[in-house]
Amino acid sequence: MRAQSFWIIVVLQTLLLSASGANADNLPAPDEVLARMQAVSQGIESGAFLARHELPAEGVVTETEGWFDGVRFRVETRQVWSRPGQEPVTDEIWWAFDGERIVETRPPKMSSAREATPLRLDEVSKYVSLGGMNVLMNWPLAHSVVHGRSLPEEVLLHAGGYLETVGQETIGDDSCVVLSAPRARTPGRFWICPDKDYALARYEYDREDGRLVVFEVREWMKVGASWIPRVAVGYTVDQEIGEASPIERCEFVSASFNIPVPEDRFQIQLPEETVREPFANLN
């Protein structure tokens, strides 16, 4: 009887291993996942929003209002620094690109401003990215637009040019394909959600001090055919005791997409006495 039970267990284990191998074989290759990630930002052409970004450990809260339409944009950012024993300090800066010139200034005095007429559209990429939803959410890897790279290209850059498909896991209610970057300078992992049009649901990497750094979407919003983060959080984990410490929180306080945006939103009216200086380098 014991011998029979032993062989039943062996057969069951073999079947389970075969099934898990089949599932692994059915997982998409990294190149396929990256190709499908291109759809993440499609279907969003214009809009207006208020985004809030908090860094609790640093006592910093940033609120950003943005308007964008094609490559034109206007962004108004207010950052409040609250340090123990000190009065809060507010820093404000505006950017705008009306299709012809870029302007950067600091209200309320607006006594000086930098401006330039770009020679090429790609020279605007650093500033036009400020009108992108993911960048203003400070979602990791969204800085791709700043450098003119697509999100898949940015993922590959963080991965050191090499990725492996290592499995399938659930984040919240969503099943995700997990890509690993074992050859990166800081080895990391990416969770890509097919049900969210291959949006990036989670990114984590191993810090040199042994802590795990995690960025994760907690709430989503759908715009057209695209899924973008509505609430994203970042935290570190002590892997020995499993204790988590928050490092940031980002959210859309309000947002409307694919709406008409008034023409004056893409301009900044500078006082006559404003000292105008050229951008030293747009790139």
Secondary structure, DSSP 4 states (H G I P E B T S, - for coil): -HHHHHHHHHHHHHHHHHHHHHHHHHSPPHHHHHHHHGGGGTT--EEEEEEEEEEGGGTEEEEEEEEEETTEEEEEEEEEE--TTS--EEEEEEEEE-SS-EEEE-TTT--EEEEE--SSGGGGHHHHGGGSHHHHTT-TTGGGGGGT--HHHHHHHHTTT--EEEEEEEETTEEEEEEEETTSSS-EEEEEEGGGTTEEEEEEEE-TTS-EEEEEEEEEEEETTEEEEEEEEEEEEETTTTEEEEEEEEEEEEEEES----GGGG-----TTPEEEE-S---
